[in-house]
Every structure is written in structure tokens, then in C-alpha cells.
Amino acid sequence: MVFHELKPGWTFTKEWKDYSIDVNMPFSEMKEEESARIFFSGGPAPESIRYDRTLIRITKHFFESNNPMASVCHGVEIPDYADCVPGRLMATVPKCRFDPKACGSIFVNEPCVVNSNLVSGRTYNEHGHYIVDWIRMLQAEAQPRRLQSTIR
């Protein structure tokens, strides 16, 4: 995980290691059919972990199963690399807009984009904009008859 600093007048963020999260299950042990949701977090990790074959298989499973998913910031790099989002609208931090464009998804510079079963946002500073929609999607998924996909 990283700490972000954006000074007034800067056009980029400074990132440095700040804290870590212990892994309680590596991708290789995950059984995607036993999971119902996935969140692609931001930071520097997606750029490296998107090459993990197991993560790509898991990502494809979630898209094929139409399970609720969320992505923020650099998290867009994983479903893009997995070739799961051609033609889909996706939000990410503007400095990451190359990945959606290069991989066939459509970059949207908004704090929240809901596209079918995928909710995406630009940055951790805007969690309140897209997490609410993801929670609504998760609640609807718990009641399958009321699940509806929306694009806005």
C-alpha cells in the first residue's frame, strides 16, 4: 500500500510505501466459485499482479458470472489486462486513462461509473461516490429477483 501526497499546484501525486496488508489467502488457493464479489484496489500493486495467471482466471470468472465487482484508480489495470472490459465505461484516475484506451474500455473522468455489474471510481478520495453504488449492487445481489444492471 502507498501513501499519496498531492501538493497544491502539482499535477501528479508522490507515492511512497506506507503500510501493508497481510495476505490471508494467495490467489493460487482461491476458489473463485466460492466467492461472490471482487474489488480491484488501486495503488502500485495492480501493475504487477495483473500478470498473475490465477488472478486473470479469477477476474474472467467474475465477469462471466456477472458477479458484483468494483474498481478504483489503478485497479482498472487488472480487468483491462484480462481483456474483460472492451466497450465498457470505466472510471479511473486520469493519469491511468491509457490502460482503458489501450485495452478497449472507455475512460470516464467521473467519481463513479456503473456499467452492468462493474462499479468503478477514480481515487480513494472518492470512495463515498462509488462504494455506495457497489453496496447497493451487493444488497440487490443478495436478493436476485431485484438485481438490475444500470449504466450511468
C-alpha positions as CSV (number, residue, x, y, z in Angstrom):
1,M,0.0,0.0,0.0
2,V,1.2,3.5,-0.5
3,F,0.7,7.0,0.9
4,H,-0.3,9.6,-1.6
5,E,0.7,13.3,-1.4
6,L,-0.7,15.9,-3.8
7,K,0.7,19.3,-3.1
8,P,-1.2,22.5,-4.2
9,G,-0.3,23.2,-7.8
10,W,1.2,19.7,-8.5
11,T,-0.2,17.7,-11.4
12,F,1.0,14.4,-10.1
13,T,1.0,12.5,-6.8
14,K,4.0,11.5,-4.8
15,E,3.7,7.9,-3.6
16,W,5.8,6.0,-1.1
17,K,5.4,2.9,0.9
18,D,3.3,3.5,3.9
19,Y,1.7,0.3,5.2
20,S,0.9,-3.2,4.2
21,I,-1.9,-5.7,4.4
22,D,-1.1,-9.3,5.3
23,V,-2.4,-11.8,2.7
24,N,-4.6,-14.4,4.3
25,M,-5.1,-16.3,1.1
26,P,-2.9,-16.2,-2.0
27,F,-4.6,-16.2,-5.5
28,S,-3.3,-19.8,-6.0
29,E,-5.5,-21.0,-3.1
30,M,-8.6,-19.0,-4.0
31,K,-11.6,-20.9,-5.4
32,E,-13.5,-18.3,-7.4
33,E,-16.7,-20.3,-7.3
34,E,-16.7,-19.9,-3.5
35,S,-16.5,-16.1,-3.7
36,A,-19.3,-13.8,-4.7
37,R,-17.5,-10.4,-5.0
38,I,-14.3,-8.8,-6.1
39,F,-12.7,-5.4,-5.5
40,F,-9.8,-4.2,-7.6
41,S,-7.9,-1.8,-5.4
42,G,-5.6,1.0,-6.6
43,G,-2.1,1.8,-5.8
44,P,1.0,0.3,-7.4
45,A,0.0,-3.4,-6.9
46,P,-2.3,-3.9,-9.9
47,E,0.5,-3.0,-12.3
48,S,2.5,-6.1,-11.0
49,I,-0.2,-8.5,-10.0
50,R,-2.2,-8.2,-13.3
51,Y,0.4,-10.7,-14.8
52,D,-0.6,-13.4,-12.3
53,R,-2.4,-16.2,-14.4
54,T,-4.6,-17.2,-11.4
55,L,-5.8,-13.6,-10.9
56,I,-6.6,-13.3,-14.6
57,R,-8.6,-16.6,-14.4
58,I,-10.4,-15.4,-11.3
59,T,-11.1,-12.0,-12.9
60,K,-12.6,-13.6,-16.1
61,H,-14.7,-15.9,-13.9
62,F,-16.3,-12.9,-12.2
63,F,-17.0,-11.1,-15.4
64,E,-18.5,-14.3,-16.9
65,S,-20.6,-15.0,-13.8
66,N,-21.9,-11.4,-13.7
67,N,-20.9,-11.1,-10.1
68,P,-20.7,-7.6,-8.5
69,M,-17.3,-6.0,-8.9
70,A,-15.7,-2.7,-8.0
71,S,-12.5,-1.0,-9.2
72,V,-10.7,2.1,-8.1
73,C,-7.8,4.0,-9.5
74,H,-5.0,1.7,-10.8
75,G,-7.4,-1.3,-10.2
76,V,-8.6,-0.8,-13.8
77,E,-5.3,-2.4,-14.9
78,I,-6.5,-5.9,-13.9
79,P,-9.8,-6.3,-15.8
80,D,-8.2,-4.4,-18.7
81,Y,-5.3,-6.8,-18.9
82,A,-7.7,-9.8,-18.5
83,D,-9.5,-8.5,-21.6
84,C,-12.8,-8.4,-19.8
85,V,-13.9,-4.8,-20.4
86,P,-13.8,-4.0,-24.2
87,G,-16.5,-1.4,-24.8
88,R,-17.3,-0.9,-21.1
89,L,-17.3,2.5,-19.4
90,M,-14.8,2.7,-16.6
91,A,-13.6,5.4,-14.2
92,T,-10.0,5.7,-13.1
93,V,-7.6,8.4,-12.1
94,P,-6.9,10.5,-15.2
95,K,-3.2,9.6,-15.2
96,C,-4.2,5.9,-15.7
97,R,-6.5,6.6,-18.7
98,F,-4.0,5.0,-21.1
99,D,-4.9,1.4,-19.9
100,P,-8.6,1.7,-20.6
101,K,-7.9,3.3,-24.0
102,A,-5.3,0.7,-25.0
103,C,-7.4,-2.3,-23.8
104,G,-10.7,-1.2,-25.4
105,S,-12.6,0.0,-22.5
106,I,-13.8,3.6,-22.3
107,F,-12.2,6.0,-19.8
108,V,-14.7,8.2,-18.0
109,N,-13.4,11.1,-15.8
110,E,-16.1,10.9,-13.1
111,P,-16.1,9.8,-9.5
112,C,-18.5,6.9,-10.2
113,V,-19.4,4.8,-13.2
114,V,-21.8,1.9,-13.0
115,N,-21.6,-0.3,-16.1
116,S,-23.6,-3.5,-15.7
117,N,-22.1,-5.5,-12.8
118,L,-19.0,-3.2,-12.5
119,V,-18.7,-0.1,-10.4
120,S,-15.6,2.0,-10.8
121,G,-14.2,5.2,-9.3
122,R,-11.2,7.4,-9.8
123,T,-9.4,7.6,-6.4
124,Y,-9.5,6.6,-2.8
125,N,-10.5,10.2,-2.0
126,E,-13.8,9.5,-3.7
127,H,-14.8,6.2,-2.0
128,G,-18.1,7.8,-1.0
129,H,-19.1,8.2,-4.6
130,Y,-18.7,4.7,-5.8
131,I,-18.8,2.5,-2.7
132,V,-22.4,3.4,-2.1
133,D,-23.4,2.1,-5.6
134,W,-21.3,-1.1,-5.0
135,I,-23.0,-1.7,-1.7
136,R,-26.4,-1.2,-3.4
137,M,-25.4,-3.7,-6.0
138,L,-24.3,-6.2,-3.3
139,Q,-27.6,-5.8,-1.5
140,A,-29.5,-6.4,-4.7
141,E,-27.4,-9.4,-5.5
142,A,-28.4,-10.8,-2.1
143,Q,-32.0,-10.6,-3.4
144,P,-31.6,-11.9,-7.0
145,R,-35.1,-11.1,-8.2
146,R,-34.4,-7.4,-7.7
147,L,-30.9,-7.3,-9.3
148,Q,-30.8,-4.7,-12.1
149,S,-27.9,-3.5,-14.2
150,T,-27.6,0.2,-14.8
151,I,-25.3,2.3,-16.9
152,R,-25.0,5.9,-15.9
